[in-house]
């Protein structure tokens, strides 16, 4: 959501704050334009009158001259506006000029009975628009003084001729006109003051609303919970920063394309690039229509729950292995010795099969025992590139895969020595190569890459095998989970235990039909002292 235009921390507007100069200039410019239209109307009336009565040309000569002077004054005013429009005296000068023009026009067209007498009132109203609340009263007084001055100059005989010697009507007319000046000026002043108070109050309210909007947006953008505002048409109207971070661009998109839950609260998986997110979603309907959808990223929580569940299963395996190992090993030793004696007395292919299966059972028991024991490390400084080269060379010579797999290594030049348990690292790398070979068809390719990223060693084992679906990815580190016939399901579980014991982590990316990539991340400085010989592996970070 975008923050409001008002910035936090700025002082609110005061009711008596002066108007900005651009606003005043704009109003004066509009006022000059209105005067121009009035001048054009005056010329039009005069032209129509001359057309209908050509003999009135002599009578209207003064009006034409007045209109010409008015246009000249307006042109000069428009030219001076950019330079002097910000000065308080400029609108006063325009209103004074209009008072003079209105008086001249009224004088030419009948004085107190002139049809242009209302121009005085327009001048007073314009003062209410351009000036403060005292302006209309001052302009009304100036108009009244100019009008009375014009009447005095014309003289009483002229007035009596206008009113046919009706003195009562004459004084009544003048009294009403003076009263009209006072009344219009007073009402315009009151109206101007009220409008300015309302405008100032509105400005303060707008300011406070913007500040509230800014704080509201700041809070929404600061929380970790994603918030989507969905309109009545089902499209996302707005989203906070957390929602955009989780879902990407959302505004204007149907919410059904982003989220697939129909109930009030649900959990779903969301693919963001190559990362799988677990989102807890909650929707709330709004009174005015639409709904509010809140998103919470619980990926870390689910990962921790899965790690704890694996630890619990490993603990159960350990207890089972510890109780059964002794009972199984003794019969296996006896069986192996007996078959060896039988083989010496009478060789048979069946003896080799039995011995091979006995060795397999013994290896399985060893795996069980290794799973039940805490991961004990002997961290030393090791040349990681050398270890990777040795393991890959040994794997190339494995009779099961020799000539049927292509192994490539890419070790970054100048890799530093890393503090780790070299034997455990060999075991991890061998298990991953074995897993990749089992998942890769004949003549497939397996790549091992090693590089330094900041203060961490990153080792990637990539294959172009069958890949794994999403549900398999979530279980591959679970003990006894395997998709391979004859597998124990303990190889990858031990890989994760060893890496985590080094204070590292394992990431897996896989696409069905395209292959998988296992990424091992080890701190170059080695595991923390508290975990070098810890009784239990730590949870993945």
Buried (B, 14 or more C-beta within 10 A) or exposed (E): BEBBEBEEEEEEBEEEEEEEEEEBBEBBBEBBEEBBEBBEEBBEBBEEBBEEEEEEEEBBEBBBEBBEBBBEBBEEBBEBBEEBBBEEEBBBEBBBBBBEBBBBBBBBBEBBEBEBBEBBBBBBBBBBBBBBBEBBBBBBBBBBEBBBEBBEEBEEEEBEEBBEEEEEEBEEBBEEBEEBBEBBBBBBBBBBBEEBEEEBEEBBEBBEEBBEBBEEBBEBBEEEBBBBBBBEEEBBBBBBBBBBEBBEEBBEBEBEEBBEBEEEEBEBEBEBEEEBBBBBBBBEEEEEEBBEBBBBBBBEEBBEEBBEEBBEBBBEBBEEBEEEBEEBBEEBEEBBEEBBEBBEEEEEEEBEEBBEEBEEBBEBBEBBBBBBEEBEBEBEEBBBBEBBBBBBEEBBEBEEBEEEBEBEBEBBEEBEEBBBBBBBBBBBBBBBBBBBBBBBEEEBBBBBBBBBEEEBBBBBBBBBBBBBEEEBBBBBBBBEBBBEEEBBBBBBBBBBBBBBBBBBBBEBBBEEEEBBBBBBBBBBEBBEEEBBBBEEBBEBE
